[in-house]
Amino acid sequence: MAGFSTDHWAFAFGVLGNIVSFIVFLSPMPTFYKIYKKKSAEGYQSIPYVIALFSSMLWIYYAFLKTNTTLLITINSFGVFIETIYVGFYLFYAPKKAKVQTVKMLLLSVVGGFGAIVLVTQFLFKGAVRGQVVGWICLVFSLCVFVAPLGIVRKVIKTKSVEYMPLLLSVFLTLSAVMWFFYGLLLKDINIAAPNVLGFVFGILQIVLYVIYSKKEKAILKEQKLPEIQKPAVILLDENMNNKKLPELTQEQIIDIVKLGLMVCSDKAHVESCPHDTTCAAKAHENTPPKLQTVEAA
């Protein structure tokens, strides 16, 4: 790879940065699909998309003031395009109060802020100085953007949960910071390289926190796993027991039943002792008491 010059390496990292940043710009698509299904943007905020739109416009302006920054223009042009769609989509489905707030932010940042930066730098600065001033503005703004994830980091540490930290987005943001850092370093442009150092540090911090607290969550879930509930014993009842009560017997009826049982057993034993004697059988028949009256169920 000895034939690769600094410009070639810068171009390679710029292309990789475009690819990763392209994925990052498309990452909010699932959110807007949910908004489309719900037909409402209630519960979501437009601030990230307005800020991303303003940032892309600022970097395009800076790229036009510099040389050899075509790749910076291409990806941020796509950023302006996709973020404009996001903001328009949000305004279409947002409630009235959220629409008013979004329009105010657009006027304040995109129209007022960006317009003021362009006018001031055009009239007060010239040549390379203008590029340096705009570059420092981009650097400061990028640092503010990269500091924003600290809110998510604090929430993860406080709640000990990674529910609100999208791992995939953190990985791609870290990769994007790496690519654009080397792109700026090879072009010797500190305004591009410097903020991505902070982006890389915060990206790694988010990934480490995700790994630590996701393991802790799994361990807690295992400890809190409920034991299996024992099945209650099944009691079988006669269908007739549900609707009928057992018959109540009088004391005389119980005595008669016992006597009858004893007499039947004694006669049966006597008959078995002389099975061929008709006299015994006749006697047993004579001694057999009349049948008791059947007791009806209550």
C-alpha positions in Angstrom: 0.0 0.0 0.0 3.0 2.2 -0.4 1.4 4.0 -3.4 -1.3 5.5 -1.1 -0.7 9.2 -0.4 -2.2 11.2 2.4 -5.0 12.5 0.1 -5.9 8.9 -0.9 -6.1 7.9 2.8 -8.2 11.0 3.5 -10.5 10.1 0.6 -10.9 6.5 1.9 -11.7 7.6 5.4 -14.1 10.2 4.0 -16.0 7.6 2.0 -16.2 5.3 5.1 -17.4 8.3 7.1 -20.1 9.0 4.5 -21.3 5.4 4.7 -21.5 5.2 8.5 -23.0 8.7 8.7 -25.6 7.7 6.1 -26.7 4.8 8.4 -26.7 7.2 11.4 -29.0 9.7 9.5 -31.4 6.8 8.7 -31.5 5.5 12.3 -34.6 7.5 13.2 -36.7 5.7 10.5 -38.3 3.2 13.0 -39.4 6.2 15.2 -41.2 7.8 12.3 -42.7 4.5 11.3 -44.2 4.3 14.8 -45.5 7.9 14.4 -47.0 7.0 11.1 -48.8 3.9 12.5 -50.1 5.9 15.5 -51.0 8.9 13.3 -49.6 11.1 16.1 -46.2 12.5 17.1 -47.3 12.9 20.7 -44.6 11.8 23.1 -41.8 12.5 20.7 -39.6 15.6 20.4 -38.4 17.5 17.4 -35.3 19.0 19.0 -32.8 16.3 17.7 -33.9 16.7 14.1 -33.9 20.5 14.2 -30.4 20.5 15.7 -29.2 17.9 13.2 -30.6 20.1 10.3 -28.8 23.2 11.6 -25.5 21.2 12.1 -25.6 19.9 8.5 -26.3 23.3 7.1 -23.4 24.8 9.1 -20.9 22.1 7.9 -21.9 22.6 4.3 -21.2 26.3 4.6 -17.8 25.5 6.2 -17.0 23.0 3.4 -17.7 25.6 0.7 -15.2 27.9 2.4 -12.5 25.2 2.3 -10.8 23.1 -0.4 -10.8 19.4 -0.9 -13.9 18.8 1.3 -16.3 17.3 -1.3 -17.1 14.3 0.9 -18.1 16.7 3.7 -20.5 18.4 1.4 -22.1 15.1 0.1 -23.0 13.6 3.5 -24.2 16.9 5.0 -26.3 17.6 1.9 -28.0 14.2 2.5 -28.3 15.2 6.1 -30.1 18.4 5.2 -32.4 16.5 2.9 -33.4 13.7 5.3 -33.6 16.0 8.4 -36.0 18.3 6.5 -38.2 15.3 5.7 -38.1 14.3 9.4 -39.1 17.8 10.6 -41.8 18.0 8.0 -43.2 14.6 8.9 -43.1 15.6 12.6 -45.0 18.8 11.9 -47.7 16.9 9.9 -48.5 14.5 12.8 -47.6 16.6 15.9 -50.2 18.2 18.1 -50.8 22.0 17.8 -48.5 22.9 20.8 -45.6 20.8 19.5 -46.0 22.3 16.0 -45.7 25.8 17.4 -42.6 25.0 19.4 -41.0 23.3 16.4 -41.7 26.2 14.1 -40.2 28.6 16.7 -37.0 26.4 16.9 -36.7 26.4 13.1 -37.0 30.2 12.9 -34.6 30.6 15.8 -31.9 28.2 14.7 -32.1 27.5 11.0 -33.4 30.9 9.8 -32.1 33.2 12.6 -29.0 31.4 13.8 -27.6 30.2 10.4 -28.6 33.4 8.7 -26.8 35.5 11.3 -23.6 33.4 11.0 -23.5 33.7 7.2 -24.1 37.5 7.3 -21.6 38.2 10.1 -18.8 36.1 8.6 -19.4 37.4 5.1 -19.3 41.1 6.1 -16.7 41.0 9.0 -14.2 38.4 7.8 -12.5 37.7 4.5 -10.4 34.9 3.0 -8.9 32.3 5.2 -9.9 34.1 8.4 -13.6 33.6 7.4 -13.0 29.9 7.1 -11.3 29.7 10.5 -14.1 31.6 12.2 -16.8 29.3 10.7 -14.6 26.3 11.5 -14.5 27.3 15.2 -18.2 27.9 15.3 -18.7 24.3 13.8 -16.2 22.9 16.4 -18.0 24.5 19.4 -21.4 23.4 18.1 -20.2 19.9 17.4 -18.8 19.7 21.0 -22.3 20.7 22.3 -23.9 18.0 20.1 -21.4 15.3 21.4 -22.0 16.4 25.0 -25.7 15.8 24.6 -25.5 12.0 25.2 -24.3 12.7 28.7 -27.9 12.9 29.7 -28.5 9.4 28.5 -25.3 8.2 30.3 -26.5 9.8 33.6 -29.9 8.2 33.2 -28.4 4.8 32.7 -26.2 5.1 35.8 -29.1 6.4 37.8 -31.7 3.8 36.8 -29.1 1.0 36.3 -31.0 0.1 33.1 -29.9 0.3 29.5 -33.5 0.5 28.2 -33.1 4.0 26.9 -29.7 3.5 25.3 -29.8 2.1 21.8 -26.6 0.1 21.4 -26.6 -0.1 17.6 -26.8 3.7 17.3 -24.0 4.2 19.9 -21.8 1.8 17.9 -22.4 3.6 14.6 -21.8 7.0 16.2 -18.5 5.8 17.6 -17.5 4.4 14.1 -18.5 7.7 12.5 -16.4 9.7 15.0 -13.4 7.5 14.2 -13.7 7.9 10.4 -14.2 11.7 10.5 -11.3 12.1 13.0 -8.9 10.4 10.6 -10.4 12.3 7.7 -9.8 15.6 9.5 -6.4 14.5 10.8 -5.1 13.6 7.3 -6.4 16.9 5.9 -4.8 18.7 8.8 -8.1 20.2 9.7 -8.4 20.5 13.4 -12.0 21.7 13.2 -13.1 18.4 11.8 -10.7 16.2 13.8 -11.0 17.7 17.3 -14.8 17.3 18.1 -14.7 13.7 16.9 -12.2 12.9 19.6 -14.9 13.7 22.2 -17.4 11.8 20.1 -15.2 8.7 20.2 -14.7 9.0 23.9 -18.4 9.3 24.7 -19.3 6.6 22.2 -16.9 4.1 23.9 -18.3 5.2 27.3 -21.9 4.4 26.2 -20.8 1.0 24.8 -19.0 0.1 28.1 -21.9 1.2 30.2 -24.3 -0.9 28.0 -22.2 -4.0 28.5 -21.9 -3.5 32.3 -25.5 -2.7 33.1 -27.0 -5.2 30.6 -25.0 -8.0 32.5 -26.3 -6.6 35.8 -29.9 -6.6 34.5 -29.6 -10.2 33.5 -28.2 -11.2 36.9 -31.0 -9.4 38.7 -33.7 -11.0 36.6 -32.2 -14.5 37.4 -32.2 -13.7 41.1 -35.8 -12.4 41.0 -37.1 -15.3 39.0 -40.2 -16.6 40.8 -40.4 -20.3 41.8 -42.9 -22.5 40.0 -46.3 -22.4 41.6 -47.4 -25.8 42.8 -50.6 -27.0 41.3 -53.4 -27.5 43.8 -54.6 -31.0 44.5 -57.6 -31.9 42.4 -60.7 -33.0 44.4 -63.1 -35.2 42.5 -66.7 -35.0 43.6 -69.7 -37.0 42.5 -71.9 -34.9 40.2 -74.9 -35.8 42.4 -73.1 -34.4 45.5 -73.4 -30.9 44.2 -77.2 -30.8 44.1 -78.3 -33.6 46.6 -77.9 -34.1 50.3 -77.2 -37.5 51.9 -80.4 -39.1 53.3 -80.8 -39.0 57.1 -81.7 -42.3 58.8 -83.5 -42.8 62.1 -82.0 -44.8 64.9 -84.6 -47.7 64.4 -83.8 -47.8 60.7 -80.1 -48.1 61.4 -80.7 -51.0 64.0 -82.9 -52.8 61.4 -80.2 -52.5 58.7 -77.6 -54.0 61.1 -79.8 -56.9 62.1 -80.7 -57.6 58.5 -77.0 -57.7 57.6 -76.2 -60.1 60.5 -79.1 -62.4 59.6 -78.2 -62.5 55.9 -74.6 -63.4 56.8 -75.5 -66.2 59.2 -78.1 -67.7 56.8 -75.6 -67.6 54.0 -73.0 -69.4 56.1 -75.5 -72.0 57.1 -76.6 -72.7 53.5 -73.0 -73.0 52.4 -72.4 -75.6 55.1 -75.2 -77.8 53.7 -75.6 -76.8 50.1 -77.5 -80.1 49.1 -80.0 -80.0 52.0 -83.3 -78.5 50.9 -84.5 -78.2 54.4 -81.8 -75.7 55.2 -82.6 -73.7 52.2 -86.3 -73.6 53.0 -85.5 -72.6 56.6 -83.3 -69.8 55.4 -86.0 -68.6 53.1 -88.6 -68.6 56.0 -86.2 -66.7 58.3 -85.6 -64.0 55.7 -87.2 -60.8 57.0 -89.4 -58.7 54.8 -87.7 -55.9 52.8 -87.3 -52.6 54.5 -89.0 -49.7 53.0 -86.7 -47.7 50.8 -85.6 -44.4 52.3 -86.0 -41.6 49.8 -83.4 -39.0 49.6 -84.2 -35.7 51.2 
